[in-house]
Amino acid sequence: MKKALKRLLNKFRYPYICPHTGLVAGTTIRFHVNNPVEKFRLQKFGGERDQLEGLLTLLRDDDVLYDIGSSVGAWSIPAALKASRGKVISFEPDPENQQRLLKNYELNGISNFKIMPIAVGDKPGELELFTAGAYAASPSLKPVNNISTSIKVKIETVDGLISRKEIPLPTVVKIDIEGAEMMALKGMSVLLSSPQKPRALVLELHPLYLPWFDTDLTEILQFLIEKNYRIGQLASREDQVICTWFSK
């Protein structure tokens, strides 16, 4: 009985290092895991391993990836290893997640990254980020995950950051920001209309959250079509839609 109890306690002991092999050839990826939420995000990739592998398949070694909504790095870390001659720009406004993200970059000896400690939207300023820290559901610019606590965070547009040369032009963009995807897309409208537009967009859309942001799937799809993107891969997971778009 005591041995069984000890095994059970060891199974759920934190913190520990979670290794992954097979995502990036010849590389073992490691993550710090500090709580059950991070275990789900990092050991099981939030149930999105297939979609992550899809992104890694389309990444080239010299790509510049914007990971908008990086959290603790489940996508950023393997992407930076795959794009070894390129760069990953990780956008993450939550302070606790920023700390975890940096530790995971350091754990893997990665240097081709930049953490942007800001939210991304359709205009610059300051907004409330509803968050309960790294131990809870994903933060959002609206209280969509039944989180009532909030902090003030800086918000910028991608177009503004690029025009000020604070970040390099992206070749691939991934967005997962709990319903605020349309805000981010509007804030990169100039980029998406330019000859230097990213060749691929990977979006995790939250149809149940979109009304909080006065939008819906139809508006997002129409926006991307008008920017001369065509839909490639499409998958659904619970109440989310994960899709990849390619420039024409």
C-alpha positions in Angstrom: 0.0 0.0 0.0 2.8 2.4 0.9 4.7 1.7 -2.3 1.5 2.3 -4.4 0.9 5.6 -2.6 4.6 6.6 -3.1 4.3 5.9 -6.9 1.1 7.9 -7.0 2.7 10.9 -5.3 5.8 10.7 -7.5 3.6 10.7 -10.6 2.2 14.1 -9.7 5.2 15.6 -8.1 6.3 19.1 -9.4 8.5 20.6 -10.7 10.1 18.2 -13.1 11.6 18.2 -16.6 9.5 16.8 -19.4 11.5 15.6 -22.5 10.2 15.1 -26.0 11.8 13.4 -28.9 10.7 13.1 -32.5 9.3 16.6 -33.0 12.6 18.0 -34.4 15.0 15.5 -36.0 18.0 14.7 -33.9 16.8 16.9 -31.0 15.4 16.2 -27.5 13.2 19.1 -26.4 12.8 19.7 -22.6 10.3 21.7 -20.7 10.0 22.8 -17.1 6.7 21.5 -15.7 5.5 23.2 -12.5 1.8 22.3 -12.2 -1.0 20.2 -13.7 -1.9 23.0 -16.2 1.6 23.1 -17.5 1.6 19.3 -17.6 -1.3 19.3 -20.0 0.2 22.2 -22.1 3.7 20.7 -22.3 3.5 16.9 -21.9 0.5 16.5 -24.1 0.8 19.8 -26.0 -2.7 20.8 -25.0 -4.1 18.0 -27.2 -2.6 19.8 -30.3 0.4 17.8 -31.1 -0.8 17.0 -34.6 -1.3 20.7 -35.3 2.1 21.6 -33.9 3.7 18.9 -36.1 1.9 20.5 -39.1 3.5 23.8 -38.3 6.9 22.3 -37.9 6.5 20.5 -41.2 6.0 23.8 -43.1 8.8 25.7 -41.2 12.1 26.2 -43.0 15.4 26.5 -41.2 15.6 30.2 -42.0 12.0 31.2 -41.2 11.0 34.0 -38.9 7.9 32.9 -36.9 5.7 35.1 -34.9 4.1 33.0 -32.1 1.3 35.3 -30.9 0.1 33.8 -27.7 3.2 31.9 -26.8 2.2 30.9 -23.2 5.1 28.8 -21.8 6.5 27.8 -25.2 4.9 24.6 -26.3 5.1 25.8 -29.9 7.8 28.4 -29.7 10.5 26.1 -28.4 10.3 23.4 -31.0 9.8 26.0 -33.7 13.0 27.8 -32.7 14.9 24.6 -32.9 13.4 23.8 -36.3 14.1 27.4 -37.7 17.7 27.2 -36.4 19.0 29.8 -38.9 15.9 32.0 -38.5 14.1 33.4 -35.4 11.0 33.1 -33.3 9.3 36.2 -31.9 7.2 35.1 -28.9 4.4 37.4 -28.0 3.2 36.8 -24.4 1.7 39.4 -22.2 1.2 37.4 -19.0 4.2 37.9 -16.6 4.2 34.4 -15.1 4.1 32.8 -18.6 6.9 35.1 -19.7 9.1 33.7 -16.9 8.3 30.1 -17.7 8.8 30.8 -21.4 12.3 32.2 -20.8 13.3 29.3 -18.6 12.2 26.8 -21.3 14.2 28.7 -23.9 17.3 28.6 -21.6 16.7 25.0 -20.8 17.1 24.1 -24.4 20.1 26.4 -25.1 18.1 28.4 -27.6 19.3 31.9 -28.6 17.4 32.6 -31.9 14.4 34.1 -30.1 12.9 37.3 -28.8 10.2 37.6 -26.2 7.7 40.5 -26.7 6.0 41.0 -23.3 3.0 42.6 -24.8 -0.5 41.8 -26.2 -1.2 42.2 -29.9 -4.3 44.0 -31.1 -5.8 46.4 -33.6 -4.5 49.6 -32.0 -1.8 50.5 -29.5 -2.5 51.3 -25.9 -3.2 49.5 -22.6 -5.9 46.9 -21.8 -6.9 44.6 -19.1 -5.6 41.0 -19.4 -7.8 38.6 -17.5 -5.4 36.1 -15.9 -4.9 33.9 -12.9 -1.3 33.1 -13.7 0.4 30.0 -15.0 -1.6 27.7 -12.9 -5.0 28.5 -14.5 -6.7 28.6 -17.9 -5.2 30.7 -20.7 -5.4 34.5 -20.2 -7.5 36.7 -22.5 -8.3 40.3 -23.1 -11.9 39.4 -22.1 -13.1 37.3 -19.1 -13.9 34.4 -21.4 -12.4 31.7 -19.2 -14.4 32.7 -16.1 -11.3 34.5 -14.8 -12.2 37.6 -12.8 -8.7 38.8 -11.8 -6.9 41.1 -14.3 -3.8 43.1 -14.8 -3.0 46.0 -17.1 -0.8 45.1 -20.1 0.6 47.1 -23.0 -0.9 46.3 -26.4 0.7 47.0 -29.8 -0.1 46.4 -33.4 2.2 44.2 -35.5 2.2 46.9 -38.2 3.4 49.5 -35.7 6.1 47.2 -34.4 7.4 46.5 -37.9 7.3 50.1 -39.0 9.5 51.0 -36.0 11.8 48.1 -36.9 11.3 46.5 -33.4 10.8 43.1 -34.9 11.8 41.5 -38.3 9.3 40.7 -41.0 7.7 37.3 -40.4 7.5 34.5 -42.9 5.0 32.4 -40.8 2.6 33.6 -38.2 0.8 31.5 -35.5 -2.0 33.1 -33.5 -3.8 31.7 -30.5 -5.1 34.4 -28.2 -8.4 33.2 -26.8 -10.8 35.0 -29.1 -8.8 38.1 -29.9 -7.6 36.8 -33.2 -9.5 39.3 -35.3 -7.9 42.2 -33.3 -4.5 40.8 -34.1 -5.2 40.3 -37.8 -6.6 43.9 -38.1 -3.4 45.2 -36.5 -1.3 43.5 -39.2 -3.5 44.5 -42.1 -0.7 46.5 -43.8 1.7 43.5 -43.5 -0.9 41.1 -44.9 -1.5 43.4 -47.9 2.2 43.8 -48.7 4.5 41.9 -51.1 6.4 40.8 -47.9 3.3 39.1 -46.4 3.9 35.9 -44.5 3.5 32.8 -46.7 1.5 31.0 -44.0 -0.8 31.8 -41.1 -1.7 29.2 -38.4 -4.8 30.3 -36.5 -6.5 28.7 -33.5 -9.9 30.3 -33.5 -12.4 30.2 -30.6 -16.0 30.5 -32.0 -17.5 30.7 -28.5 -15.3 33.6 -27.5 -15.5 35.6 -30.7 -18.8 37.4 -29.8 -17.0 38.9 -26.8 -14.8 40.7 -29.4 -17.7 41.7 -31.6 -16.7 39.3 -34.4 -17.4 35.8 -35.8 -15.8 33.1 -38.0 -17.4 34.6 -41.1 -15.7 38.0 -40.6 -12.3 36.3 -40.0 -12.5 34.0 -43.0 -13.7 36.9 -45.3 -10.8 39.1 -44.0 -8.2 36.5 -44.9 -9.8 35.8 -48.3 -9.7 39.5 -49.1 -6.0 39.5 -48.2 -5.5 36.8 -50.9 -5.0 33.9 -48.6 -6.4 30.4 -49.3 -7.2 27.9 -46.6 -5.1 24.8 -46.5 -5.4 22.6 -43.4 -8.5 22.7 -41.2 -9.1 20.8 -37.9 -11.4 21.1 -35.0 -10.7 20.3 -31.3 -13.5 20.6 -28.8 -14.8 24.1 -29.3 -11.8 25.4 -31.3 -11.0 25.6 -35.0 -7.4 25.3 -36.0 -6.6 26.3 -39.6 -3.6 27.0 -41.8 -3.8 29.7 -44.5 -1.3 30.1 -47.4 -0.7 33.3 -49.4 -1.7 33.1 -53.1 
